[in-house]
Amino acid sequence: MLKDLVPLIQKITEGESLSAAEAERAFTTVEAEDEACYHYFTLLASLHTKGETSDELLGFCHTNQHFVPPFDVGRDADSVIDLSGTGGDQIKTPNISSAAAFVVASRGITVIKQAFFAVTGLTGSADLMQNFGVDPLMISREGKERLKAILDATGMLIYHANSMANPEIRKGYFSFWLKKVPEIGLSFRTAYHLAANAYSPIPMRKRVYGVFHDRYLKPLAELFQKMGYRKGLVFHGVGGLDEVSNIGPTKIVEFSTNGIKEYSISPSDAGLGTSHVDQIRGVNRETNILDFLRIIYGKEKGPKRDLVLMNAAAAFYAMDQATNWRAGVNIAAGLIDDGKVSKTFEKYVKFSGDLHKLETLKRTALA
């Protein structure tokens, strides 16, 4: 019951951390029962003020697993990757991880990317894809067979795992995220930004994950280890990027079954020049959509493309297809320039969206 959460919330407000089991109980209760969202907002705000631990985030992910259990799509978990991260970057770049996802998928890697609407940024992955007639939330509500059909036909999937939950059972979640936040405009970074995409009901063992603040690098790397991931990178770019940066250094925590190591890389490590922040900053939603198309169709040759190349390179490294950043960037650039990325994107839109909408925007972007 909701009243049973009061001692846990009080514990957090006094600076103490919850165990994974306590966090799971707290999140499961509010997501099932708190339609008014008072306990929801208090829990999230107090946790984020204290600073979420890997155990608290693990409890959060276990809650997601409770409402959206794992399911098999017929893929080897070692061959699957997700490029989604926390969102919430301070520079408001175009949809870099979405573009990088199509780059990675064009090499034959199974990309299962979670998507949602922008909460603190200009354009979320779901906002982007809706312009091409692809609705990741609606597709997810259609069920597992629909998701598997898209994956089988295209080799990749863009979806929203939490939309697969039964709204009659997960009443608090659907009242909070889909109704209450837009209604009252009280949007701030929370455990949802940090870990909503960390749990995947579709099994995978490798990840890359961008983070909006470097203080969460190690907790998130530890979280992925506790969830059974075998290898991956958690990174934060200079200036508040939740991506690998091409405007300066990127802090990286690499995790594997052997442990954790921390280091930094610079654009020069990938064979690229250092760009200026204004060269990668998004202007508005419309411009972000056009930038996305210019990148994947090979028209953009500057800093925004470089940013996509570096983030695709991170995935190639995590998937053991590139031994270093320069090699990963070269693979990504070749896939774009050969037209493989645009063909992968068009195939995806053809099967799950609206090619007419794509052609209309494409004419504007490539003019």
C-alpha positions as CSV (number, residue, x, y, z in Angstrom):
1,M,0.0,0.0,0.0
2,L,1.1,3.6,-0.6
3,K,1.2,4.4,3.1
4,D,3.9,1.7,3.5
5,L,6.2,3.8,1.3
6,V,6.5,6.6,3.8
7,P,9.3,5.0,5.8
8,L,11.3,4.4,2.6
9,I,10.8,7.9,1.4
10,Q,11.8,9.2,4.8
11,K,14.9,7.1,4.7
12,I,15.9,8.6,1.4
13,T,15.3,12.2,2.6
14,E,17.6,11.6,5.5
15,G,20.4,10.7,3.1
16,E,20.3,6.9,3.3
17,S,20.2,4.6,0.3
18,L,17.6,1.9,-0.4
19,S,18.5,-1.7,-1.0
20,A,17.6,-3.2,-4.4
21,A,14.7,-5.0,-2.8
22,E,13.5,-1.8,-1.1
23,A,13.7,0.2,-4.3
24,E,11.9,-2.5,-6.2
25,R,9.1,-2.5,-3.6
26,A,8.8,1.3,-3.7
27,F,8.7,1.5,-7.5
28,T,6.4,-1.4,-8.0
29,T,3.9,0.1,-5.5
30,V,3.8,3.5,-7.0
31,E,3.6,2.2,-10.5
32,A,0.7,0.0,-9.6
33,E,-1.2,2.2,-7.2
34,D,-0.3,5.9,-7.3
35,E,-2.7,7.3,-9.8
36,A,-2.6,10.8,-8.1
37,C,1.2,10.7,-8.4
38,Y,2.0,12.4,-5.0
39,H,4.1,9.5,-3.8
40,Y,5.5,9.2,-7.3
41,F,6.9,12.7,-7.5
42,T,8.2,12.6,-3.9
43,L,10.0,9.3,-4.4
44,L,11.6,10.4,-7.6
45,A,12.6,13.9,-6.4
46,S,14.1,12.6,-3.1
47,L,16.0,9.9,-4.8
48,H,17.5,12.2,-7.4
49,T,18.4,14.8,-4.8
50,K,20.3,12.2,-2.8
51,G,21.7,10.6,-5.9
52,E,20.6,7.2,-7.2
53,T,22.9,4.2,-6.4
54,S,23.3,1.1,-8.6
55,D,21.2,-1.0,-6.2
56,E,18.4,1.5,-6.3
57,L,18.5,1.6,-10.1
58,L,18.6,-2.2,-10.1
59,G,15.4,-2.2,-8.0
60,F,13.9,0.2,-10.5
61,C,14.9,-2.2,-13.4
62,H,13.4,-5.1,-11.6
63,T,10.1,-3.2,-11.4
64,N,10.2,-2.7,-15.2
65,Q,10.9,-6.5,-15.5
66,H,7.9,-7.2,-13.3
67,F,5.5,-5.3,-15.6
68,V,7.2,-6.2,-18.9
69,P,8.7,-9.7,-18.6
70,P,11.5,-10.8,-20.9
71,F,10.5,-12.4,-24.2
72,D,12.4,-14.3,-26.9
73,V,12.7,-12.9,-30.4
74,G,14.9,-15.6,-31.8
75,R,18.2,-13.8,-31.6
76,D,21.4,-14.7,-29.9
77,A,21.7,-12.2,-27.0
78,D,25.4,-11.7,-27.8
79,S,24.5,-10.4,-31.3
80,V,22.0,-7.7,-30.0
81,I,22.7,-4.2,-28.9
82,D,20.7,-1.1,-27.8
83,L,22.2,2.4,-28.4
84,S,19.6,4.4,-26.2
85,G,20.8,6.2,-23.2
86,T,19.6,8.7,-20.6
87,G,18.7,11.7,-22.8
88,G,18.8,15.0,-21.1
89,D,21.9,16.5,-22.7
90,Q,22.5,20.2,-22.1
91,I,23.5,21.0,-25.7
92,K,20.3,19.7,-27.3
93,T,22.0,17.9,-30.2
94,P,20.1,16.2,-33.1
95,N,19.1,12.6,-32.7
96,I,22.6,11.2,-32.7
97,S,21.9,7.8,-31.1
98,S,19.0,7.2,-33.6
99,A,21.2,7.9,-36.6
100,A,24.0,5.8,-35.1
101,A,21.5,2.9,-34.6
102,F,20.8,2.8,-38.3
103,V,24.5,2.9,-39.1
104,V,25.1,-0.1,-36.8
105,A,22.1,-2.0,-38.1
106,S,23.3,-1.5,-41.7
107,R,26.3,-3.7,-40.8
108,G,24.0,-6.6,-40.0
109,I,24.1,-6.2,-36.2
110,T,20.7,-6.6,-34.5
111,V,19.8,-3.2,-33.0
112,I,16.9,-3.1,-30.5
113,K,16.5,0.6,-29.7
114,Q,14.1,1.9,-27.1
115,A,12.5,5.2,-28.0
116,F,10.4,7.9,-26.2
117,F,9.3,11.5,-26.7
118,A,11.5,14.3,-25.6
119,V,11.1,15.2,-22.0
120,T,13.9,17.8,-21.4
121,G,15.3,18.0,-25.0
122,L,14.1,19.1,-28.4
123,T,13.4,15.8,-30.1
124,G,13.2,12.3,-28.7
125,S,13.6,9.2,-30.8
126,A,9.8,8.7,-30.8
127,D,9.3,12.3,-32.0
128,L,11.8,11.8,-34.8
129,M,10.3,8.5,-36.0
130,Q,6.7,9.7,-36.0
131,N,7.7,12.2,-38.8
132,F,8.2,9.1,-41.0
133,G,5.0,7.4,-39.9
134,V,6.6,5.2,-37.4
135,D,5.0,5.3,-33.9
136,P,7.2,3.3,-31.5
137,L,4.7,3.5,-28.6
138,M,1.8,2.4,-30.7
139,I,3.8,-0.4,-32.3
140,S,4.8,-1.6,-28.8
141,R,1.2,-1.7,-27.6
142,E,0.4,-4.0,-30.5
143,G,2.3,-6.7,-28.8
144,K,5.2,-9.1,-29.1
145,E,4.2,-10.6,-32.4
146,R,4.2,-7.2,-34.1
147,L,7.6,-6.4,-32.7
148,K,9.0,-9.7,-33.8
149,A,7.5,-9.2,-37.3
150,I,9.3,-5.9,-37.7
151,L,12.5,-7.3,-36.4
152,D,12.4,-10.3,-38.8
153,A,11.6,-8.1,-41.8
154,T,14.1,-5.3,-41.2
155,G,16.8,-6.7,-38.8
156,M,16.2,-4.0,-36.2
157,L,13.5,-2.6,-33.9
158,I,12.6,0.8,-32.5
159,Y,10.1,0.5,-29.7
160,H,9.1,1.6,-26.2
161,A,9.3,-1.3,-23.7
162,N,7.2,0.3,-21.0
163,S,4.3,0.8,-23.4
164,M,4.0,-3.0,-23.5
165,A,2.8,-3.0,-19.9
166,N,-0.9,-3.5,-19.1
167,P,-2.2,0.0,-18.2
168,E,-4.9,-1.6,-16.0
169,I,-2.2,-3.1,-13.9
170,R,0.4,-0.4,-14.1
171,K,-2.0,2.5,-13.4
172,G,0.5,4.7,-11.6
173,Y,3.0,4.6,-14.5
174,F,0.6,5.5,-17.2
175,S,-0.9,8.3,-15.0
176,F,2.5,9.7,-14.3
177,W,4.5,9.5,-17.5
178,L,1.8,9.7,-20.1
179,K,-0.7,12.1,-18.4
180,K,0.6,13.9,-15.3
181,V,4.0,15.2,-16.4
182,P,2.6,16.9,-19.6
183,E,-0.4,18.1,-17.7
184,I,1.4,20.0,-15.0
185,G,4.7,20.6,-16.7
186,L,6.8,19.4,-13.8
187,S,9.6,17.8,-15.8
188,F,12.9,17.1,-14.2
189,R,15.6,14.5,-14.4
190,T,14.8,11.3,-12.4
191,A,15.6,7.6,-12.2
192,Y,13.5,7.3,-15.4
193,H,16.0,9.3,-17.3
194,L,18.9,7.3,-15.8
195,A,17.6,3.8,-16.2
196,A,14.3,3.6,-18.1
197,N,16.2,2.3,-21.1
198,A,18.6,0.2,-19.1
199,Y,16.3,-2.8,-18.8
200,S,15.5,-4.6,-22.0
201,P,12.8,-7.3,-22.2
202,I,14.6,-8.5,-25.3
203,P,17.7,-10.3,-24.1
204,M,21.1,-8.7,-24.9
205,R,24.5,-8.9,-23.2
206,K,26.3,-5.8,-24.6
207,R,25.4,-2.1,-24.3
208,V,26.5,1.4,-25.0
209,Y,24.8,4.0,-22.8
210,G,25.2,7.8,-22.9
211,V,24.7,9.7,-19.6
212,F,23.8,13.3,-19.0
213,H,26.1,13.7,-15.9
214,D,29.5,12.1,-15.2
215,R,28.6,11.3,-11.6
216,Y,26.3,8.5,-12.8
217,L,28.9,6.8,-15.0
218,K,30.2,4.3,-12.5
219,P,26.7,3.5,-10.9
220,L,25.3,2.8,-14.3
221,A,28.2,0.6,-15.3
222,E,27.8,-1.3,-12.0
223,L,24.1,-1.6,-12.8
224,F,24.7,-3.2,-16.1
225,Q,27.1,-5.7,-14.5
226,K,24.5,-6.6,-11.9
227,M,21.9,-7.1,-14.7
228,G,24.2,-9.7,-16.3
229,Y,25.6,-7.6,-19.2
230,R,29.0,-8.9,-20.4
231,K,30.6,-5.9,-22.0
232,G,29.8,-2.3,-22.7
233,L,30.5,1.4,-22.4
234,V,28.9,4.1,-20.3
235,F,30.0,7.6,-21.4
236,H,29.5,11.3,-20.8
237,G,30.8,14.0,-23.2
238,V,32.3,17.3,-22.2
239,G,29.8,20.1,-21.9
240,G,26.8,18.0,-20.8
241,L,26.6,15.6,-23.7
242,D,24.9,12.2,-23.1
243,E,26.9,11.0,-26.0
244,V,30.5,10.4,-27.1
245,S,31.7,13.9,-27.8
246,N,33.5,15.5,-30.8
247,I,33.8,18.9,-29.1
248,G,36.2,17.7,-26.5
249,P,37.0,14.8,-24.2
250,T,34.6,12.0,-23.3
251,K,34.7,10.2,-20.0
252,I,34.1,6.5,-20.3
253,V,33.6,3.7,-17.9
254,E,34.0,0.4,-19.7
255,F,32.6,-2.7,-18.0
256,S,33.1,-6.4,-18.7
257,T,33.1,-9.7,-16.9
258,N,36.6,-8.8,-15.8
259,G,35.7,-5.6,-14.0
260,I,35.5,-1.9,-14.7
261,K,38.0,0.6,-16.1
262,E,37.8,4.3,-16.5
263,Y,39.4,6.5,-19.1
264,S,38.9,9.4,-21.5
265,I,39.1,9.7,-25.2
266,S,39.3,12.8,-27.5
267,P,38.1,13.2,-31.1
268,S,41.7,12.8,-32.3
269,D,41.7,9.3,-30.9
270,A,39.0,8.6,-33.6
271,G,40.9,10.4,-36.3
272,L,38.6,13.4,-36.2
273,G,39.0,17.1,-35.6
274,T,37.6,18.9,-32.6
275,S,34.4,20.8,-33.4
276,H,32.8,23.8,-31.7
277,V,29.6,23.4,-29.7
278,D,27.6,25.6,-32.0
279,Q,28.3,23.2,-34.9
280,I,26.5,20.3,-33.2
281,R,23.7,22.2,-31.4
282,G,20.1,21.5,-32.4
283,V,18.0,24.5,-33.3
284,N,14.4,23.1,-33.2
285,R,12.6,19.9,-34.0
286,E,12.2,20.6,-37.7
287,T,15.9,21.2,-38.1
288,N,16.8,18.1,-36.1
289,I,14.7,15.9,-38.5
290,L,16.4,17.4,-41.5
291,D,19.9,17.0,-39.9
292,F,19.1,13.3,-39.3
293,L,18.2,12.7,-42.9
294,R,21.3,14.6,-44.2
295,I,23.5,12.5,-42.0
296,I,22.2,9.1,-43.0
297,Y,21.9,10.0,-46.7
298,G,25.5,11.2,-46.7
299,K,24.9,14.8,-47.5
300,E,26.2,16.1,-44.1
301,K,30.0,15.9,-44.0
302,G,30.7,18.0,-41.0
303,P,30.6,18.0,-37.2
304,K,27.1,16.5,-36.8
305,R,28.1,13.5,-39.0
306,D,31.4,13.2,-37.0
307,L,29.3,12.9,-33.8
308,V,27.2,10.1,-35.3
309,L,30.4,8.3,-36.5
310,M,31.9,8.4,-33.0
311,N,28.8,7.0,-31.4
312,A,28.4,4.3,-33.9
313,A,32.1,3.5,-33.3
314,A,31.3,2.9,-29.6
315,A,28.8,0.3,-30.6
316,F,31.1,-1.4,-33.0
317,Y,33.8,-1.6,-30.2
318,A,31.3,-3.0,-27.7
319,M,30.2,-5.6,-30.3
320,D,33.9,-6.6,-30.9
321,Q,33.7,-5.4,-34.5
322,A,36.3,-2.7,-34.1
323,T,39.4,-2.8,-32.0
324,N,39.7,0.9,-31.6
325,W,37.9,4.2,-32.1
326,R,39.5,5.1,-35.4
327,A,38.6,1.7,-36.9
328,G,35.0,2.1,-35.7
329,V,34.7,5.5,-37.3
330,N,36.0,4.3,-40.6
331,I,33.5,1.4,-40.6
332,A,30.7,3.8,-39.9
333,A,31.8,6.3,-42.6
334,G,32.0,3.6,-45.2
335,L,28.5,2.4,-44.4
336,I,27.0,5.8,-44.9
337,D,29.0,6.6,-48.0
338,D,28.1,3.3,-49.6
339,G,24.4,4.0,-49.1
340,K,23.9,1.0,-46.8
341,V,22.6,3.2,-44.0
342,S,20.0,5.0,-46.1
343,K,18.8,1.7,-47.5
344,T,18.5,0.2,-44.0
345,F,16.5,3.2,-42.9
346,E,14.2,3.1,-46.0
347,K,13.5,-0.6,-45.4
348,Y,12.5,0.1,-41.9
349,V,10.2,3.0,-42.8
350,K,8.7,0.9,-45.6
351,F,7.7,-1.9,-43.3
352,S,6.6,0.0,-40.2
353,G,6.0,3.6,-41.4
354,D,5.1,5.8,-44.3
355,L,7.5,6.1,-47.3
356,H,5.5,9.0,-48.7
357,K,6.2,11.1,-45.6
358,L,9.9,10.1,-45.8
359,E,10.1,11.2,-49.5
360,T,8.5,14.5,-48.7
361,L,11.0,15.3,-45.9
362,K,13.9,13.8,-47.9
363,R,13.3,16.3,-50.8
364,T,13.6,19.2,-48.4
365,A,16.7,17.8,-46.5
366,L,18.7,16.8,-49.6
367,A,17.8,19.9,-51.8
